[in-house]
Amino acid sequence: MTLGTFAGLAIGAGSAQADTSICEAFGTTTIQGRYVVQNNRWGTSAPQCIDVTGTGYRISRADGSVPTNGAPKSYPSVYNGCHYTNCSPGTNLPARLDSISSAPTSISYTYVGGTTYDAAYDIWLDPTPRKDGVNKTEIMVWFNHVGPVQPVGSPVGSAAVAGRDWQVWSGNNGSNDVLSFVAPSAIGSWSFDVMDFVRQAVSRGLAQPSWYLTSIQAGFEPWENGTGLAVDTFSASVDTASGPTGPGDPQPSGACTVTYGTNVWPGGFTADVTVTNTGSTAVQGWNLAFVLPSGQRIANAWDATVSSAAGAVTASGLAYNSRIPAGGSQTFGFQGTYGGSFAKPGQFSLNGSACTAK
């Protein structure tokens, strides 16, 4: 959710079945035996109803409006995880970030005219495995927005995440930090890995590998009307590796060091980056996240793909070098430009786990 407020308490997972209408402000039901669908009307007293299907829901009534320079009136949504003590059936969330190998999700939306809204994922992170209340960091992924509405905070640049380009916003709504990724044009359906966005939050200092992913939510934030908007299909799962899942468990055995060697000349530089796995098990499919200092920009890279040219960057191994054996290393490099004085990145994380920089 956006602009200074948070979703209200979801009370009682109801017994309603698919193709049932929910008009209670915080009424919920489950679908597919694994996801919770919630009406979640918290910003207005005007009626709102959703028709729940076997795979999603449709907003069937959305009376009233709220000012577009303030918070939306609701967040009807579907989720995997825990929201105000209401956990989806069989969920393995909350889960520590450094225990998650991937979090694949998929969605298809139906958009309609005559309404002001955003269509967004809400990805919640917290230092503790909490199942109630407001988490510390909220990641929003805006698939679409119509009308004069914008995310919390202000623009902080752009980034390529999960193979798409996004405008990035950052701020605080008074209750939690919010990091938002806004698509330049509407996305009707998409499958992606939630952890690609989580790694962005970690690399920007808005989360730590020892934090927890508590829920993955998808829906709409309407300001005016909203009838006809629909989540047609939704799926979300979280794949965890063997490792700590509770606050008292030991740290994972995996660890890493990064050697960042540079050759610098006026206005340009090359970087040779060696990632060493100092843990006891192999790393499959490595992703190294770091933030380039202001003014630096990558022109080309070798032996890795990079998610963006500036700001928060994730370098990923290619088919021939995607595995780092225990005690082994992989090296990649890139050429770039810079303005002002040259500096090296200060922090690195490998698949969500912090590395020692050399």
PyMOL commands that set and color helices and strands:
alter all, ss='L'
color gray80, all
select helices_A, chain A and resi 97-99+194-203
alter helices_A, ss='H'
color red, helices_A
select strands_A, chain A and resi 20-22+28-31+35-38+48-52+57-62+77-83+86-87+95-96+100-102+104-110+116-126+137-146+154-161+164-172+177-182+189-193+212-224+230-236+239-240+256-265+268-277+283-284+287-291+297-302+305-306+312-316+323-324+329-337+348-350+353-354+356-357
alter strands_A, ss='S'
color yellow, strands_A
deselect
rebuild
show_as cartoon
